[in-house]
Amino acid sequence: MKERKALLFMLIIVLFIFISCKKDSTGSNNNAVATETWDISIETRSSGTWTLELQTDGTITSYGSWSYGSEVSCPYTNAPMIITGSDFTMDATGTAHHSEFNVDSQFTLSVTGTFNNGTAAGEYVIEFSENEWPETTSGVWTGTLASGEGVTPTDP
């Protein structure tokens, strides 16, 4: 009987810890009043996905991933985006992973561009902190609104 009570008590504790520590891995913020998902095409067989969220206080946050081929992924969360007219800037940080060599590096991604009625284009610079990685990579990207509305500007 004592063993059953002890087992039940441990089960309740484990469930409590699991529920308390559960984290939304998408990076989504529950204060969003509008959400958009963008498919990004980066020169040289690379791609990305952004989710943009307009918060109740008017700020815009982004989470997503920037990938190079199938080997390098650069996921990020809670990156602030500043939109002025149709132009924007975004700075994101995270940990990049190279699957072929199984190595990681911290990164900083700076993106600038322009939104235009469901399409976007601009430039990027990504800096890696580890010596085995290229120090800086830069180039151009294009994007297409995949779903959602209400975050980026549109012309009437």
Secondary structure, 3 states (H helix, E strand, C coil): CHHHHHHHHHHHHHHHHHHHHCCCCCCCCCCEEEEEEEEEEECCCEEEEEEEEEECCCCEEEEEEEEECCCEEEEEEEEEEEEECCEEEEEEEEEEEECCCCEEEEEEEEEEEEEECCEEEEEEEEEECCCCCCCEEEEEEEEEEEEEECCCCCCC
